[in-house]
Amino acid sequence: MYKLSEKPLIGRQQIEERLDSLAKELRKEDFDYIVSTLTGGFMLTADICRRIASQKLKVAFIKASSYGNGTESSGNVKLSGLESIDITGKNVLVIDDILDSGRTMLGITAALRDLGPNKVKTCVLLDKPARRAVEIQADFVGFSIENEFVVGYGLDYANEFRTYPEIWTVRETNGQ
């Protein structure tokens, strides 16, 4: 059994302020396409898109999963939705909720590079470098965090807590 921490790890105001500065950084780039992960990346993608508002920017969603209903990555990345994306010669930004082990992002970026884009850059709300199992770094990072399981702002535990506007840690309670 799990329960939320007593207070958010990252509050709503902190997230809003960091999104404003991230958008400023992203507007300096010339992206044609955003490829967002479902389901975790949907909130970050929507908020970033509203902040960088560009008529030419296309958005596509792909499904990438490696967690199932647990708190540990299975190590097996499943991708779907790439078949409907034409990014040949395009500048692509991949948006995901968290860079943890790195396996999911590595799998996504490798699959996208096979589709012939001009460039692929990555943006995550949270970076958890202590958990990295493969060699990858995000190009744009909202916050770096310690090795804790977190939920909220798109991140979930067994599809719960995803809609919370803050980032919370989840702790095991041993049935208490």
N, C-alpha and C positions, 0 to 999 in steps of 0.2 A: 504494500500500500504506500502511496505517495501523497505528500502535501506541499503546498506552496510555502516559500519563505515568508517571514513576517512582513517584509517590505520589499519593494522592487529592487532588483540589482541595477537596472537602468530605468529611470523614470521617463514619463511621456515627454516632458519638456526637454530633457537631455536628447532624446531621440529626435524631436522636431528640430532642435538647433543643429544637430549633426547632419540631418538630412539637408538642411539649407546649405551648409558648407560643402557637403558631398555634391549636391546639384551644381554648385558653382564650379567645382573641379570638373565635373562631367561635361558641362557646357563648353569647356575649352577643347574638348575632343570633337571629332566629326563623326558621330555614330549614325549609321543608317538604320540599324536594326537592334532591338533589344530582344534577347531570348531569355525568358524568365522561367524559373522552375516552379512547378506546381507540386505541392500546394504551398509550401513554406514561403516562397518568394513573392506571393501575390501582393501582400501589403506593401512591402518595400518597392516593388515595381510600380504599383499605382502611385505611391507618394513621390517617387523619383520622376515618373513621367509627368505628373502635374507640375513639378518644379522645373523641369527642363523644357517643357512644352515646345515641340518642334513639329511642323506640318509634315516634314519628310520622314520622320521617325516611324518605323514600323515595329510592331510588337507581336511576338509569338510566344506561346506557352508550350513548354514540354514537361513531361512527367519524368521525374528522376527520383528514385527511391532506393534506400539501402537500410532503413531502420525498421520497417514494419511496425509492430506495437511495442518495441523495446526501447531501451535507453542507450544501446550500443549499436553501432553500425555493423551490419552483417558482413560488410566487405564486398558484397555483390551489388553492383550498380545496375539498375534496370532503367532504360531510357525508352520513351515513346514520344511520338510527335515530331520527330526530326524529318520524317518523309514529306511533310507539307511546307518545309522551309526552304526558300531559295535565297541563299546568302552569297552566291558566287560574286566575288569582287567587292563585297560590302564590308563596312566597318561595323563589327558586332560587339555589343556589350552583353555579357552574361550576368544576370542578377540572380542571386540565391540568398537565402536567409542566413546561412552559417557555413563557414569553412572550418570543418572539424578534422577528421582524418585526412581529408583532401581527396579521397577516392572518387566521390561523386563529382566534384568539380573537374578533376583530371579526366574522368570519363566523358563528361559533357564537352570540355574544350577539345579533347582529341576527336570526338565525333563531329564537332562543328568544323574543325580544321580540315577534315576530310571532305567537307562540302565546298571548299575553295574560297573562303572569305579573304578579303584583303588583310584584315587584322581581327583578332579576338582579344578582348580585355574582359576582366572580371570585376564584379562589385558584390560585396557581401555586407550585410548589416553587422554580423559578428564574426570575429576570427578567434579561434581557439588553438593557438600554435602548439601548446603542450600535447595536443592529441594527434599532431600530424604524423601520418604513416607513410605518406608519399611526398615527393619533392614538388611543391606548388605553393605559390603565394598569390593572394588576390591583389589586383592592381589598385582597387579602391576599397577601403575598409571603414565601416562605421565605428566599431569599437572592438578592441582586443579584450578578451575575457579569460579568466582562469578556467581550469578544467572542472566545470560544474555543468550539470544538466539543466538547461534553461528552456523556458516556454514563454509564450506571448509574442505579440507582433508577428504573427505568422508561424512561429515555432510551436510545436505541439508535443504532447505526450499521449499516445494512443488516440489521436485526433481530438484531444481536449486542450483547453487553454489558448488555442490559436488566436482567438479574437481579442485577447487582452491587449490594451494599448501600450503596456510597459513590458519589460523583460523581467521575469521572475525566475528564481532557482526552484527546482523541485527536489525534495529530499525524501528518502525512504523512511517510513515510520515504523516498520516492523509490526504493522497491525494496530498501532496505538493511536 
